[in-house]
């Protein structure tokens, strides 16, 4: 589930609350993710981050700065990898516990 714009709706605290309430759902934190907070979203329970202009700045596209974009990608990747090493493994949810039951209601 993509949470966007995550920074404006509560940041890593919101991701933590959602991931604890719905541990079976993978969360992608996007919107307001930058180098300073990317690790926080992973540590809060996000499976991935979505990064836009913080990863590919408009100026870098206009000036064709492929090396700068590559360096930014390496930095974000490093932050995510390091954060994942600090995240405890998620508990597996049994098939029975993850089933959703829908009851049919004949009353209009």
KEZA-568425 format. One record per residue (C-alpha): residue number from 0; residue in one letter; x, y, z. Coordinates in nm, 3 decimals. Layout:
<nodes>
+-----+------+---------+---------+---------+
!  nr ! rest !      c1 !      c2 !      c3 !
+-----+------+---------+---------+---------+
! NUM !    A !       X !       Y !       Z !
...
+-----+------+---------+---------+---------+
</nodes>
This chain:
<nodes>
+-----+------+---------+---------+---------+
!  nr ! rest !      c1 !      c2 !      c3 !
+-----+------+---------+---------+---------+
!   0 !    X !   0.000 !   0.000 !   0.000 !
!   1 !    X !   0.146 !   0.334 !  -0.100 !
!   2 !    X !   0.114 !   0.604 !   0.166 !
!   3 !    X !   0.130 !   0.942 !  -0.008 !
!   4 !    X !   0.209 !   1.212 !   0.092 !
!   5 !    X !   0.349 !   1.035 !   0.395 !
!   6 !    X !   0.542 !   1.330 !   0.537 !
!   7 !    X !   0.227 !   1.544 !   0.549 !
!   8 !    X !   0.004 !   1.277 !   0.707 !
!   9 !    X !   0.225 !   1.194 !   1.001 !
!  10 !    X !   0.562 !   1.075 !   0.874 !
!  11 !    X !   0.728 !   0.773 !   1.025 !
!  12 !    X !   0.487 !   0.772 !   1.322 !
!  13 !    X !   0.199 !   0.718 !   1.078 !
!  14 !    X !   0.387 !   0.439 !   0.899 !
!  15 !    X !   0.457 !   0.274 !   1.236 !
!  16 !    X !   0.090 !   0.292 !   1.337 !
!  17 !    X !  -0.032 !   0.146 !   1.007 !
!  18 !    X !   0.231 !  -0.129 !   0.995 !
!  19 !    X !   0.149 !  -0.238 !   1.351 !
!  20 !    X !  -0.224 !  -0.238 !   1.281 !
!  21 !    X !  -0.194 !  -0.413 !   0.944 !
!  22 !    X !   0.130 !  -0.616 !   0.953 !
!  23 !    X !   0.025 !  -0.828 !   0.655 !
!  24 !    X !   0.028 !  -0.526 !   0.423 !
!  25 !    X !   0.354 !  -0.403 !   0.269 !
!  26 !    X !   0.383 !  -0.025 !   0.292 !
!  27 !    X !   0.560 !   0.206 !   0.050 !
!  28 !    X !   0.630 !   0.545 !   0.207 !
!  29 !    X !   0.627 !   0.820 !  -0.056 !
!  30 !    X !   0.593 !   1.196 !  -0.064 !
!  31 !    X !   0.838 !   1.392 !   0.145 !
!  32 !    X !   1.097 !   1.114 !   0.170 !
!  33 !    X !   1.453 !   1.246 !   0.164 !
!  34 !    X !   1.805 !   1.142 !   0.266 !
!  35 !    X !   1.751 !   1.256 !   0.624 !
!  36 !    X !   1.431 !   1.059 !   0.688 !
!  37 !    X !   1.447 !   0.760 !   0.450 !
!  38 !    X !   1.590 !   0.528 !   0.717 !
!  39 !    X !   1.320 !   0.633 !   0.963 !
!  40 !    X !   1.046 !   0.511 !   0.730 !
!  41 !    X !   1.211 !   0.169 !   0.690 !
!  42 !    X !   1.265 !   0.143 !   1.067 !
!  43 !    X !   0.900 !   0.236 !   1.119 !
!  44 !    X !   0.785 !  -0.060 !   0.908 !
!  45 !    X !   0.782 !   0.053 !   0.546 !
!  46 !    X !   0.884 !  -0.221 !   0.303 !
!  47 !    X !   1.008 !   0.041 !   0.057 !
!  48 !    X !   1.031 !   0.413 !  -0.007 !
!  49 !    X !   0.922 !   0.618 !  -0.304 !
!  50 !    X !   1.151 !   0.906 !  -0.387 !
!  51 !    X !   1.099 !   1.168 !  -0.658 !
!  52 !    X !   1.290 !   1.491 !  -0.698 !
!  53 !    X !   1.511 !   1.412 !  -0.399 !
!  54 !    X !   1.649 !   1.124 !  -0.606 !
!  55 !    X !   1.628 !   1.276 !  -0.952 !
!  56 !    X !   1.648 !   1.655 !  -0.920 !
!  57 !    X !   1.508 !   1.854 !  -1.211 !
!  58 !    X !   1.837 !   2.042 !  -1.236 !
!  59 !    X !   2.027 !   1.715 !  -1.277 !
!  60 !    X !   1.801 !   1.615 !  -1.563 !
!  61 !    X !   1.833 !   1.953 !  -1.732 !
!  62 !    X !   2.213 !   1.949 !  -1.697 !
!  63 !    X !   2.236 !   1.577 !  -1.779 !
!  64 !    X !   2.415 !   1.500 !  -1.453 !
!  65 !    X !   2.396 !   1.123 !  -1.466 !
!  66 !    X !   2.679 !   1.085 !  -1.214 !
!  67 !    X !   2.495 !   1.300 !  -0.959 !
!  68 !    X !   2.176 !   1.095 !  -1.000 !
!  69 !    X !   2.378 !   0.775 !  -0.971 !
!  70 !    X !   2.541 !   0.900 !  -0.649 !
!  71 !    X !   2.203 !   0.995 !  -0.502 !
!  72 !    X !   2.066 !   0.649 !  -0.590 !
!  73 !    X !   2.363 !   0.485 !  -0.417 !
!  74 !    X !   2.308 !   0.699 !  -0.106 !
!  75 !    X !   1.937 !   0.618 !  -0.082 !
!  76 !    X !   2.010 !   0.251 !  -0.140 !
!  77 !    X !   2.271 !   0.253 !   0.137 !
!  78 !    X !   2.031 !   0.421 !   0.382 !
!  79 !    X !   1.760 !   0.164 !   0.310 !
!  80 !    X !   1.998 !  -0.134 !   0.331 !
!  81 !    X !   2.145 !  -0.015 !   0.662 !
!  82 !    X !   1.800 !   0.046 !   0.808 !
!  83 !    X !   1.679 !  -0.299 !   0.701 !
!  84 !    X !   1.966 !  -0.456 !   0.894 !
!  85 !    X !   1.830 !  -0.290 !   1.207 !
!  86 !    X !   1.467 !  -0.398 !   1.157 !
!  87 !    X !   1.365 !  -0.712 !   1.347 !
!  88 !    X !   1.213 !  -0.984 !   1.129 !
!  89 !    X !   0.837 !  -0.962 !   1.089 !
!  90 !    X !   0.629 !  -1.241 !   1.234 !
!  91 !    X !   0.456 !  -1.459 !   0.981 !
!  92 !    X !   0.079 !  -1.443 !   0.994 !
!  93 !    X !  -0.096 !  -1.777 !   0.979 !
!  94 !    X !  -0.331 !  -1.837 !   0.689 !
!  95 !    X !  -0.625 !  -1.867 !   0.928 !
!  96 !    X !  -0.545 !  -1.537 !   1.098 !
!  97 !    X !  -0.509 !  -1.353 !   0.768 !
!  98 !    X !  -0.844 !  -1.459 !   0.620 !
!  99 !    X !  -1.113 !  -1.201 !   0.588 !
! 100 !    X !  -1.468 !  -1.325 !   0.635 !
! 101 !    X !  -1.746 !  -1.159 !   0.442 !
! 102 !    X !  -2.098 !  -1.222 !   0.561 !
! 103 !    X !  -2.382 !  -1.201 !   0.314 !
! 104 !    X !  -2.669 !  -0.985 !   0.424 !
! 105 !    X !  -3.006 !  -1.044 !   0.257 !
! 106 !    X !  -3.169 !  -0.746 !   0.425 !
! 107 !    X !  -3.171 !  -0.433 !   0.205 !
+-----+------+---------+---------+---------+
</nodes>
